[in-house]
Each structure stands twice: as structure tokens, then as C-alpha cells.
């Protein structure tokens, strides 16, 4: 109570003085209230610093405007160009269907197969786009499952031998137990069917969230962290595509497996042998029909096309160039240039994205390109030099609201730095200096993951990053010890449909209720926080040298005090 009274007293004294710190704090509070309440669109709220900072004399208008377009903006634009090509030529659908075909139609393996392909796609595409792409495929499989009208339980699991030509033979379907049947008005033949639909639907939104953690471009919150961190600590050359991937990939793998086990236990029970058998000798009628449906969807795509090959090559090339730019343990390709520090991940993504506007979609010396599968248009582009993507394709996917939102976060951070507000916040947090670093990190993770259930992920992280940075500097602990876990935990808003767009997309299909999302999401949230804490306390320590207070943070404290 004494600490709280002291903080309130200092806050009253702070606000009673018409200082530049107070003006900056006012702008920060107003912007945060708009973000949390969503009284206006998030992008519009992010413009508040653009006019209030100049009016209050915190930053010049030209200085604020410069904060709204950074290196990460160009990085995002290049990635969106590649994502537009992937979506236009249905490469994502081919990858998803192929992975599900490998997994098979057993409920447990089907869920795991969809989760794996969703995680992979979400590494490179936005979580929302990935969910919107995968859910229609999953829904087609679920509708096929429902149409068979036979529950996959022990009582009705009479199986058939799968012949070489795929024929159905020797089937027997006993009547279902009364306790397994749904009501007459239900859209599901059995309760078991309903549970499978719930499990598969929720697994996709959770997998999209997990996949977004893996790459620095996987979700907008990762980009916000990278840019704010590099702006606040320009001498810290520790965050790049490679280091982030090395740290986050094991987290994603562990979370993927634990989340799958949790959902299986919650909706399908503990009989993993029954639902996850890889044997292809004996299959139920439902499993054979589901596999046939998936195979038919894959056949509709036709043979792999030239634009798909080009897109795949660009995808692999972009990933390799990101990894090898500055790998750390060996000299990267940037060492071939005389001037250092000029080339970033954005350079690679913009270069390859630009080339997609130049390379023709038609194979050289061929007749005409194949129309993308699922394209409602029956006419083909008569232009033989039509590019892989057009500006319209790019515009349809480019999230300009996120760009402005991220820019607003940069502007707020710049105002806090120039006005000295971040230094004042850090001084108020000195009473926490007695806590060990792991406790500070755990409290930050729990607080952020709770707030993000009701507020947007980017807005939540934008508000908390300056506070946690100041806290770390005050407590003399490596800022990465708190910033990285908080950045990851802000994505764990998975308990409500309003938590993030993928949740809303899955909820709109009608298979799950809010109570299902809360129950399943609480477990996923807990798994995420625990795995992130495990990572930051184990392999994160040698990767980011977390046991020492770094020189780049000391330099930031010195310049900030000046």
C-alpha cells in the first residue's frame, strides 16, 4: 500500500506541472484509450500523435511524420507481394491439401495435419489470411464427415479393408447408442461429430497464432517489437530474422504438440490409439470418404503450374537470404559489400517483391498460362507479358491500417524518449528492484496476455513496450528478458472471438460456442506462457546473453539521461 500511495503522490505532482512530460503522457493516455475502447478505427487512433505532439510542442510535425514509415514498413510490403503471389496462384491450397493427405483422415491425425500446414503458412502470411485460407478447406472436410452420418466410436467402428483400387467393401454400420445421438434439430448426426468439428475449428486458429510467432514477419506484433527495439537501442545488433527464428521455432514446436494434446483431450478424449492410428490397412467408411474428398480437392488444382514454381522459388530464396544475411556464427552475404549496415531484411523482401511485378506469369515460349484454380473468371489475360502479380493483387492484401498503427506506436515511443517520460516511468518502478528477473518477466507475461483478451494485440504491445523497457533499465536487467516474452504473450488472446481476427473467423462458422473458446483458450494461454518462460530461462540465455546487463542498454540510459 505504501508503494501505491507513493506512486499516486508522484503522479499528482507530475500532472500538476505543465511540463513536456505531462503533455506526452496526456497524448499517450488519449491514444491508449482510443485503442483499447476502439471508439474509432485503430488506424485513425494511431494518428492522434501526428497532430497532438506538434500542438503541445513535444515533436515537430516533420519529426512525427518520419516515424510513420520505417524499415519494417518496407519489409512488410515485400512480404505482402510474395503473399499475394502465393494466394493468387493457390500455392497455399496445394501445400495445405498435400499435408492433410499425408496425415490421413483419422480424427487425431487430421487435426494435427491441419495444424502443421496452418503453422507453416502462418510463418509467412498473416494469421488472419492463413485462417481465412485454411478454414474453407477444413469446412469441406467437416461437411463430408457430417454427411456420412456415422460417428467414429468403438460401437460403430466396423472397418473395411482398403483395396488397391480404393473400393468400399465389407461394411457394417450398427446403430448408434442413444447417448451419442444429437437432437433431431442438430446439424450434427452425433455428439462425436460435433466434438470433431469443434476440435478441428479451434485447432486452426490456435495453429495460426503459433505459426505467427516463428518469424519476425509472422505477425504485426513481432514487427512492432523489432522496430521499437532497434529504435530505442540502435547499438544492439541482436534481433534479426535468424536469431528470432532460432529462439521461437522450438517454442512453436512445443506449443504445437501440447496444444494438440490439450485439444484432443478436451474434445476427442484420451484414446489416442483409436484416433491417431497410422495404419492404412483398415479404414472406416467415414475416413475413406474424407480422404476421397481431400484427394478430389487436390486433383481440381491440376498439375503444378509455372507461376506456382516461380512463387515457390522466390519463397525459398527470400528465406535463405534472410537467414544468411548476418547469421552470426559465420560471415553473411552482407560482408561481400564494402559499406556495412546498409542492407537489412527489408532490402531482400522489397527486391524480390519488386521482381514479382516484372516476371511474366507465362512460361517463356509457351502458349498461355493456366488460370488459377478457383478463379471465377473464365477469360484469360490476353497479355502475354502479364506479371506474376498486379498492383491490385498487392492492394487487396496490404494491411495499411496495421502500417499506420505501427507508425503511431513509433511516434509514441519517440515522444516518450524526447520528452523524458520513459525516464520518469522508470523511476516510479524502482520499488520493484527487489524482484528477481524471472518474476518480473512472468508478471509482464501474465499482465499482457490478460489485457490482450479485450484489446487488440498491436495496440496492447505498443502501450506496454516503452513501459517494460523503462522497467528493465531501472532494474538493470537485459531488456530482452522482458520484451521478447511480452511480445510473444501478446499473441495469446485466444479465449474470446474478439481476441483476434482468426478467432472471429473460426467462430463465424458456427461449430464452437464462446464457452468452448474460453475453456480451450485458457489452456492454450497457460501453455503459451509456460513455454515462453521455459524458453527465456533456458536456450534464450546463451542466445541473447541475458545474464548480463548489455552495453547497448547502458549507452541508452546515458543518452536518455542527457
C-alpha positions as CSV (number, residue, x, y, z in Angstrom):
1,X,0.0,0.0,0.0
2,X,2.9,2.3,0.8
3,X,4.3,1.9,-2.8
4,X,0.8,2.6,-4.3
5,X,0.4,5.8,-2.2
6,X,3.8,7.0,-3.1
7,X,3.1,6.4,-6.8
8,X,-0.2,8.3,-6.7
9,X,1.5,11.2,-4.9
10,X,4.2,11.4,-7.5
11,X,1.6,11.1,-10.3
12,X,-0.3,14.1,-8.9
13,X,2.8,16.2,-8.6
14,X,3.8,15.2,-12.1
15,X,0.4,16.1,-13.6
16,X,0.2,19.4,-11.7
17,X,3.2,20.7,-13.6
18,X,2.6,21.8,-17.2
19,X,5.7,20.0,-18.4
20,X,6.6,18.4,-21.7
21,X,6.5,15.0,-19.9
22,X,2.9,15.7,-18.8
23,X,1.9,16.7,-22.3
24,X,3.5,13.5,-23.7
25,X,1.7,11.4,-21.0
26,X,-1.6,13.0,-22.0
27,X,-1.1,12.1,-25.7
28,X,-0.2,8.5,-24.7
29,X,-3.2,8.1,-22.4
30,X,-5.6,9.5,-25.1
31,X,-4.2,7.2,-27.8
32,X,-4.3,4.2,-25.5
33,X,-7.9,4.9,-24.5
34,X,-8.9,5.0,-28.2
35,X,-7.0,1.8,-28.9
36,X,-8.5,-0.1,-26.0
37,X,-12.1,1.1,-26.5
38,X,-11.9,1.0,-30.3
39,X,-14.2,4.0,-30.4
40,X,-12.6,4.9,-33.7
41,X,-10.7,2.6,-36.0
42,X,-7.2,1.6,-34.8
43,X,-5.5,3.3,-37.7
44,X,-7.4,6.5,-37.1
45,X,-6.5,6.4,-33.4
46,X,-2.8,5.9,-34.3
47,X,-2.9,9.4,-36.0
48,X,-3.5,11.2,-32.7
49,X,0.2,11.7,-32.0
50,X,0.6,13.2,-35.5
51,X,-1.4,16.3,-34.5
52,X,-1.2,16.4,-30.7
53,X,2.6,16.2,-30.5
54,X,3.2,19.3,-32.7
55,X,0.3,21.2,-30.9
56,X,1.8,20.5,-27.5
57,X,5.4,21.2,-28.6
58,X,6.6,17.6,-28.0
59,X,7.9,16.9,-31.5
60,X,7.9,18.8,-34.8
61,X,5.4,17.8,-37.4
62,X,8.2,16.7,-39.7
63,X,9.7,14.6,-36.9
64,X,6.4,12.9,-36.2
65,X,5.8,12.2,-39.9
66,X,9.2,10.5,-40.2
67,X,8.1,7.9,-37.5
68,X,5.2,6.6,-39.6
69,X,7.4,5.0,-42.3
70,X,10.2,2.8,-41.1
71,X,12.3,-0.1,-42.3
72,X,9.7,-2.6,-41.2
73,X,7.1,-0.9,-43.4
74,X,9.2,-1.8,-46.5
75,X,9.8,-5.3,-45.0
76,X,6.0,-5.8,-44.7
77,X,5.4,-4.6,-48.3
78,X,7.8,-7.0,-49.7
79,X,6.3,-9.9,-47.8
80,X,2.8,-8.9,-48.9
81,X,4.0,-9.1,-52.5
82,X,5.0,-12.7,-52.0
83,X,1.8,-13.5,-50.1
84,X,-0.2,-12.0,-53.0
85,X,1.5,-14.3,-55.4
86,X,1.0,-17.3,-53.1
87,X,-2.7,-16.6,-52.8
88,X,-3.3,-15.7,-56.5
89,X,-1.8,-19.0,-57.8
90,X,-3.2,-21.2,-55.0
91,X,0.2,-22.4,-53.8
92,X,-1.1,-22.2,-50.2
93,X,-4.0,-24.5,-51.0
94,X,-1.8,-27.1,-52.7
95,X,0.5,-27.1,-49.6
96,X,-2.4,-27.5,-47.2
97,X,-4.1,-30.3,-49.1
98,X,-0.9,-32.2,-49.6
99,X,0.0,-32.0,-45.9
100,X,-3.5,-33.2,-44.9
101,X,-3.3,-36.1,-47.4
102,X,-0.1,-37.2,-45.8
103,X,-1.6,-37.0,-42.3
104,X,-4.7,-39.1,-43.2
105,X,-8.3,-38.9,-42.1
106,X,-8.1,-40.3,-38.6
107,X,-9.6,-37.5,-36.4
108,X,-6.5,-37.0,-34.3
109,X,-4.1,-37.1,-37.2
110,X,-6.4,-35.0,-39.3
111,X,-6.3,-32.2,-36.7
112,X,-2.6,-32.5,-36.4
113,X,-2.2,-32.3,-40.2
114,X,-4.3,-29.2,-40.4
115,X,-2.4,-27.6,-37.5
116,X,1.0,-28.3,-39.1
117,X,0.0,-26.8,-42.5
118,X,-1.6,-23.8,-40.8
119,X,1.6,-23.2,-38.7
120,X,3.7,-23.4,-41.8
121,X,1.6,-20.9,-43.8
122,X,1.2,-18.6,-40.9
123,X,5.0,-18.2,-40.7
124,X,4.9,-16.2,-43.9
125,X,1.4,-15.0,-44.3
126,X,-0.7,-13.0,-41.7
127,X,-2.6,-15.1,-39.1
128,X,-5.8,-13.7,-40.4
129,X,-5.1,-14.6,-44.1
130,X,-3.9,-18.0,-43.1
131,X,-7.1,-18.8,-41.2
132,X,-9.3,-17.4,-43.9
133,X,-7.4,-19.7,-46.4
134,X,-7.4,-22.9,-44.4
135,X,-10.9,-22.8,-42.8
136,X,-12.8,-23.3,-46.1
137,X,-10.7,-26.4,-46.8
138,X,-11.3,-27.7,-43.3
139,X,-15.0,-26.9,-43.6
140,X,-15.3,-29.0,-46.8
141,X,-13.7,-31.9,-44.9
142,X,-16.1,-31.4,-41.9
143,X,-19.1,-31.3,-44.2
144,X,-18.1,-34.5,-45.7
145,X,-17.7,-36.0,-42.3
146,X,-21.1,-34.8,-41.2
147,X,-22.7,-36.1,-44.4
148,X,-21.6,-39.7,-43.7
149,X,-23.7,-39.6,-40.5
150,X,-21.7,-42.2,-38.8
151,X,-19.8,-41.5,-35.5
152,X,-16.3,-42.7,-35.1
153,X,-16.8,-44.5,-31.8
154,X,-16.0,-48.0,-30.6
155,X,-19.6,-49.1,-31.0
156,X,-19.7,-48.3,-34.7
157,X,-16.1,-48.6,-35.7
158,X,-16.7,-51.6,-38.0
159,X,-13.9,-51.2,-40.6
160,X,-13.3,-52.3,-44.1
161,X,-10.3,-53.5,-46.0
162,X,-8.9,-50.8,-48.3
163,X,-8.4,-52.5,-51.7
164,X,-5.9,-51.3,-54.2
165,X,-8.5,-49.6,-56.3
166,X,-10.0,-47.8,-53.3
167,X,-13.3,-49.6,-53.5
168,X,-15.5,-50.0,-50.4
169,X,-16.2,-53.5,-49.3
170,X,-17.4,-55.5,-46.3
171,X,-19.0,-52.5,-44.5
172,X,-21.2,-52.9,-41.5
173,X,-22.7,-50.0,-39.5
174,X,-24.5,-50.9,-36.3
175,X,-27.0,-48.5,-34.8
176,X,-25.6,-45.7,-32.7
177,X,-26.0,-45.6,-28.9
178,X,-28.8,-43.3,-27.8
179,X,-26.4,-41.2,-25.6
180,X,-24.2,-40.5,-28.7
181,X,-27.0,-39.1,-30.9
182,X,-27.6,-35.4,-31.1
183,X,-31.1,-33.9,-31.0
184,X,-33.3,-34.0,-34.1
185,X,-32.8,-30.3,-34.8
186,X,-29.0,-30.6,-34.6
187,X,-26.8,-30.2,-37.7
188,X,-24.6,-33.0,-36.4
189,X,-25.6,-36.6,-36.6
190,X,-23.8,-37.5,-33.4
191,X,-22.1,-35.7,-30.5
192,X,-18.8,-37.2,-31.6
193,X,-19.2,-35.4,-34.9
194,X,-19.8,-32.2,-33.1
195,X,-16.7,-32.6,-31.0
196,X,-14.5,-33.3,-34.0
197,X,-15.8,-30.1,-35.7
198,X,-15.1,-28.1,-32.5
199,X,-11.6,-29.6,-32.2
200,X,-10.6,-29.0,-35.8
201,X,-12.0,-25.5,-36.0
202,X,-10.2,-24.3,-32.8
203,X,-7.0,-26.0,-33.8
204,X,-6.7,-23.9,-36.9
205,X,-7.0,-20.5,-35.1
206,X,-4.5,-21.7,-32.4
207,X,-2.1,-23.0,-35.0
208,X,-2.2,-19.7,-36.9
209,X,-1.3,-17.9,-33.7
210,X,1.6,-20.3,-33.0
211,X,2.9,-20.0,-36.6
212,X,2.9,-16.3,-36.4
213,X,5.4,-16.5,-33.5
214,X,8.1,-18.2,-35.6
215,X,9.3,-15.4,-37.9
216,X,9.8,-11.7,-37.4
217,X,7.3,-11.1,-40.2
218,X,4.8,-13.7,-39.0
219,X,2.6,-11.2,-37.2
220,X,2.4,-7.4,-36.8
221,X,3.3,-7.5,-33.1
222,X,6.7,-9.1,-34.0
223,X,7.4,-6.2,-36.4
224,X,6.3,-3.6,-33.8
225,X,8.8,-5.1,-31.3
226,X,11.6,-5.3,-33.8
227,X,11.3,-1.7,-34.9
228,X,10.7,-0.2,-31.4
229,X,13.6,-2.2,-30.0
230,X,16.0,-1.2,-32.8
231,X,14.9,2.5,-32.5
232,X,15.4,2.5,-28.7
233,X,18.6,0.5,-28.7
234,X,20.3,1.3,-32.1
235,X,23.6,-0.2,-30.9
236,X,22.1,-3.6,-30.2
237,X,22.7,-5.9,-33.2
238,X,21.0,-8.9,-31.7
239,X,17.5,-9.0,-33.3
240,X,17.3,-10.3,-36.8
241,X,15.4,-12.9,-38.8
242,X,17.9,-15.7,-37.8
243,X,18.1,-15.1,-34.1
244,X,14.4,-14.7,-33.8
245,X,13.8,-17.9,-35.7
246,X,16.3,-19.9,-33.6
247,X,14.6,-18.7,-30.4
248,X,11.0,-19.0,-31.4
249,X,11.0,-22.2,-33.5
250,X,11.4,-24.6,-30.5
251,X,8.7,-22.6,-28.8
252,X,6.3,-23.2,-31.7
253,X,7.1,-26.9,-31.9
254,X,6.5,-27.5,-28.2
255,X,3.3,-25.4,-28.2
256,X,2.0,-27.1,-31.3
257,X,2.3,-30.6,-29.7
258,X,1.0,-29.5,-26.3
259,X,-1.9,-27.6,-27.9
260,X,-2.8,-30.7,-30.0
261,X,-2.7,-32.9,-26.9
262,X,-4.8,-30.4,-25.0
263,X,-7.5,-30.1,-27.7
264,X,-7.5,-33.9,-28.2
265,X,-8.1,-34.5,-24.5
266,X,-10.7,-31.8,-24.3
267,X,-12.8,-32.8,-27.3
268,X,-11.8,-36.3,-28.5
269,X,-10.8,-37.9,-25.2
270,X,-7.7,-39.8,-24.3
271,X,-7.9,-42.7,-26.7
272,X,-5.0,-41.6,-28.9
273,X,-4.5,-45.1,-30.3
274,X,-8.0,-45.1,-31.8
275,X,-7.9,-41.6,-33.3
276,X,-4.3,-41.4,-34.3
277,X,-3.6,-44.8,-35.9
278,X,-1.4,-44.5,-38.9
279,X,-2.3,-48.0,-40.2
280,X,-3.8,-47.9,-43.7
281,X,-4.9,-51.5,-43.8
282,X,-8.3,-50.9,-42.1
283,X,-10.3,-47.8,-42.6
284,X,-13.9,-46.8,-41.6
285,X,-16.3,-45.6,-44.3
286,X,-16.1,-42.1,-42.9
287,X,-12.3,-42.0,-43.1
288,X,-12.3,-43.3,-46.7
289,X,-14.9,-40.7,-47.8
290,X,-13.0,-37.9,-46.1
291,X,-9.7,-38.9,-47.8
292,X,-11.6,-39.1,-51.1
293,X,-12.9,-35.6,-50.6
294,X,-9.5,-34.2,-49.8
295,X,-8.0,-36.1,-52.8
296,X,-10.7,-34.7,-55.1
297,X,-9.9,-31.1,-54.0
298,X,-6.3,-31.7,-54.7
299,X,-7.0,-33.1,-58.2
300,X,-9.0,-30.0,-59.0
301,X,-5.8,-28.0,-58.7
302,X,-4.3,-29.8,-61.7
303,X,-0.6,-30.2,-62.2
304,X,1.7,-27.7,-60.7
305,X,1.9,-24.6,-62.8
306,X,4.8,-22.3,-63.8
307,X,3.6,-19.4,-61.6
308,X,3.5,-21.8,-58.6
309,X,7.1,-22.9,-59.3
310,X,8.2,-19.3,-59.6
311,X,6.5,-18.4,-56.4
312,X,8.0,-21.3,-54.6
313,X,11.4,-20.4,-55.8
314,X,11.0,-16.8,-54.6
315,X,9.7,-18.1,-51.3
316,X,12.8,-20.3,-50.7
317,X,15.1,-17.6,-52.0
318,X,13.7,-15.0,-49.6
319,X,14.0,-17.3,-46.6
320,X,17.6,-18.3,-47.5
321,X,18.7,-14.6,-48.0
322,X,17.1,-13.7,-44.6
323,X,18.9,-16.5,-42.8
324,X,22.3,-15.9,-44.4
325,X,22.4,-12.1,-44.2
326,X,24.0,-12.0,-40.8
327,X,23.8,-15.5,-39.3
328,X,26.2,-14.6,-36.5
329,X,28.3,-17.7,-36.4
330,X,29.8,-17.2,-39.9
331,X,30.1,-14.0,-42.1
332,X,26.9,-13.4,-44.0
333,X,26.5,-12.2,-47.6
334,X,26.4,-8.6,-46.5
335,X,30.1,-9.0,-45.7
336,X,30.7,-9.0,-49.5
337,X,29.8,-5.3,-49.7
338,X,32.3,-2.6,-48.7
339,X,29.9,-0.4,-46.7
340,X,28.4,-2.2,-43.7
341,X,24.9,-1.6,-42.2
342,X,23.2,-0.5,-45.3
343,X,21.3,-3.7,-46.1
344,X,18.6,-5.2,-44.0
345,X,15.9,-7.9,-44.3
346,X,13.7,-5.2,-45.9
347,X,16.2,-4.9,-48.7
348,X,15.7,-8.6,-49.6
349,X,11.9,-8.6,-49.4
350,X,11.4,-5.4,-51.4
351,X,13.8,-6.6,-54.1
352,X,12.1,-9.9,-54.6
353,X,8.6,-8.3,-54.2
354,X,9.5,-5.8,-57.0
355,X,10.7,-8.7,-59.3
356,X,7.2,-10.3,-59.0
357,X,5.8,-7.2,-60.8
358,X,8.3,-7.8,-63.6
359,X,8.4,-11.5,-64.2
360,X,5.7,-12.7,-66.6
361,X,3.3,-15.3,-65.4
362,X,3.5,-17.2,-68.7
363,X,6.3,-19.6,-69.2
364,X,8.8,-18.5,-71.9
365,X,7.9,-19.9,-75.3
366,X,4.6,-21.3,-74.1
367,X,1.0,-20.6,-75.2
368,X,-0.9,-19.3,-72.3
369,X,-0.8,-19.5,-68.5
370,X,-3.2,-21.8,-66.7
371,X,-6.0,-19.9,-64.9
372,X,-5.6,-20.1,-61.1
373,X,-7.8,-22.9,-59.6
374,X,-10.9,-21.4,-58.1
375,X,-10.8,-18.3,-60.3
376,X,-14.3,-17.4,-61.2
377,X,-13.2,-15.7,-64.3
378,X,-13.4,-17.8,-67.4
379,X,-11.4,-15.3,-69.5
380,X,-7.7,-15.5,-69.6
381,X,-5.4,-12.5,-69.7
382,X,-4.6,-11.9,-73.3
383,X,-1.5,-10.0,-72.4
384,X,1.4,-12.5,-72.9
385,X,3.6,-10.3,-70.6
386,X,1.1,-10.2,-67.7
387,X,3.2,-10.2,-64.5
388,X,3.1,-12.6,-61.6
389,X,1.1,-10.1,-59.5
390,X,-0.5,-6.8,-60.3
391,X,-0.8,-3.7,-58.1
392,X,-4.4,-4.6,-57.5
393,X,-3.3,-8.0,-56.1
394,X,-0.9,-6.2,-53.8
395,X,-3.6,-3.7,-52.7
396,X,-6.1,-6.4,-51.8
397,X,-3.7,-7.8,-49.2
398,X,-1.7,-4.8,-48.0
399,X,-2.9,-4.0,-44.4
400,X,-2.5,-0.2,-44.5
401,X,-4.3,0.1,-41.1
402,X,-1.5,-2.0,-39.5
403,X,1.1,0.1,-41.2
404,X,-0.4,3.3,-39.7
405,X,-0.9,1.6,-36.3
406,X,2.7,0.6,-36.2
407,X,3.8,4.1,-37.2
408,X,1.6,5.5,-34.4
409,X,3.5,3.3,-31.9
410,X,6.8,4.5,-33.2
411,X,5.6,8.1,-32.8
412,X,4.5,7.5,-29.2
413,X,7.9,5.9,-28.4
414,X,9.8,8.8,-30.0
415,X,7.7,11.3,-27.9
416,X,8.4,9.4,-24.7
417,X,12.1,9.4,-25.4
418,X,12.4,13.1,-26.3
419,X,10.2,14.3,-23.5
420,X,11.8,12.2,-20.8
421,X,8.6,10.4,-19.9
422,X,10.2,7.0,-20.2
423,X,12.8,8.1,-17.7
424,X,10.1,9.2,-15.3
425,X,8.2,6.0,-15.6
426,X,11.4,4.0,-14.9
427,X,11.9,5.9,-11.7
428,X,8.4,5.1,-10.5
429,X,9.1,1.4,-10.9
430,X,12.2,1.4,-8.7
431,X,10.4,-0.3,-5.8
432,X,10.3,-3.5,-8.0
433,X,14.0,-3.7,-8.0
434,X,13.9,-6.4,-5.3
435,X,12.1,-8.9,-7.6
436,X,14.2,-11.5,-9.4
437,X,14.2,-11.1,-13.3
438,X,12.1,-14.2,-13.9
439,X,9.4,-12.9,-11.6
440,X,9.3,-9.6,-13.4
441,X,9.1,-11.4,-16.7
442,X,6.3,-13.7,-15.5
443,X,4.3,-10.8,-14.2
444,X,4.7,-8.9,-17.5
445,X,3.6,-12.0,-19.5
446,X,0.5,-12.6,-17.3
447,X,-0.5,-8.9,-17.5
448,X,0.0,-8.6,-21.2
449,X,-1.8,-11.9,-22.0
450,X,-4.8,-10.8,-19.8
451,X,-5.1,-7.3,-21.4
452,X,-4.9,-8.6,-25.0
453,X,-8.0,-10.7,-24.5
454,X,-10.0,-7.4,-24.6
455,X,-7.8,-5.1,-26.6
456,X,-6.1,-5.5,-30.0
457,X,-2.7,-7.2,-29.9
458,X,-0.7,-4.4,-31.7
459,X,-2.3,-1.7,-29.5
460,X,-1.6,-3.6,-26.3
461,X,2.1,-4.2,-27.2
462,X,2.6,-0.6,-28.4
463,X,1.4,0.6,-25.0
464,X,3.5,-1.9,-22.9
465,X,6.8,-1.9,-24.8
466,X,8.0,1.6,-23.6
467,X,6.9,0.8,-20.0
468,X,8.7,-2.6,-19.9
469,X,11.8,-1.1,-21.5
470,X,12.0,1.6,-18.8
471,X,11.3,-1.1,-16.1
472,X,14.2,-3.2,-17.4
473,X,16.6,-0.3,-17.5
474,X,15.6,0.7,-14.0
475,X,16.1,-2.8,-12.6
476,X,19.3,-3.2,-14.5
477,X,18.2,-6.4,-16.3
478,X,18.6,-7.2,-20.0
479,X,15.6,-5.5,-21.7
480,X,15.2,-8.6,-24.0
481,X,14.4,-10.6,-20.8
482,X,11.1,-8.9,-20.6
483,X,10.4,-7.6,-24.1
484,X,10.6,-10.8,-26.0
485,X,8.3,-12.8,-23.7
486,X,5.8,-9.9,-23.6
487,X,5.8,-9.7,-27.4
488,X,5.1,-13.4,-27.7
489,X,2.4,-13.5,-24.9
490,X,0.5,-10.6,-26.5
491,X,-0.5,-13.0,-29.3
492,X,-2.2,-15.3,-26.8
493,X,-5.5,-13.5,-26.9
494,X,-7.3,-16.8,-27.8
495,X,-10.1,-17.0,-25.3
496,X,-12.7,-14.8,-26.9
497,X,-13.9,-14.2,-30.5
498,X,-12.9,-10.5,-30.1
499,X,-9.4,-11.5,-29.0
500,X,-8.0,-11.6,-32.6
501,X,-9.4,-11.8,-36.1
502,X,-8.6,-15.6,-36.6
503,X,-10.8,-16.3,-33.6
504,X,-13.7,-14.3,-35.1
505,X,-13.3,-16.2,-38.5
506,X,-13.5,-19.6,-36.8
507,X,-16.3,-18.5,-34.6
508,X,-18.3,-17.4,-37.6
509,X,-18.5,-21.0,-39.0
510,X,-20.8,-21.8,-36.1
511,X,-19.2,-25.0,-34.8
512,X,-18.0,-23.6,-31.5
513,X,-19.6,-21.6,-28.7
514,X,-18.0,-18.9,-26.6
515,X,-17.8,-21.3,-23.7
516,X,-15.8,-23.7,-25.9
517,X,-13.3,-20.9,-26.8
518,X,-12.9,-19.8,-23.2
519,X,-12.3,-23.3,-21.9
520,X,-9.9,-24.3,-24.7
521,X,-8.3,-20.9,-24.9
522,X,-7.4,-20.8,-21.2
523,X,-5.4,-24.0,-21.6
524,X,-3.6,-22.7,-24.7
525,X,-2.9,-19.4,-23.0
526,X,-1.4,-21.2,-20.0
527,X,0.6,-23.5,-22.2
528,X,2.0,-20.5,-24.1
529,X,3.1,-18.5,-21.1
530,X,4.8,-21.5,-19.5
531,X,6.6,-22.5,-22.8
532,X,7.8,-18.9,-23.3
533,X,9.1,-18.7,-19.7
534,X,10.9,-22.0,-20.3
535,X,12.5,-20.6,-23.4
536,X,13.6,-17.3,-21.9
537,X,15.1,-19.1,-18.9
538,X,17.0,-21.9,-20.9
539,X,18.1,-21.5,-24.6
540,X,17.3,-17.8,-24.6
541,X,20.0,-17.1,-22.1
542,X,23.0,-18.0,-24.2
543,X,21.4,-16.9,-27.4
544,X,20.8,-13.3,-26.2
545,X,23.4,-13.2,-23.3
546,X,20.6,-12.5,-20.8
547,X,22.7,-12.9,-17.7
548,X,24.5,-9.6,-18.2
549,X,23.2,-6.0,-18.5
550,X,24.4,-5.2,-22.0
551,X,26.5,-2.2,-23.0
552,X,23.9,-1.1,-25.6
553,X,21.3,-0.7,-22.7
554,X,23.9,1.3,-20.6
555,X,24.5,3.6,-23.6
556,X,20.7,4.1,-23.9
557,X,20.5,5.0,-20.2
558,X,23.3,7.5,-20.5
559,X,22.0,9.3,-23.6
560,X,18.4,9.2,-22.2
561,X,19.6,11.0,-19.0
562,X,21.3,13.7,-21.1
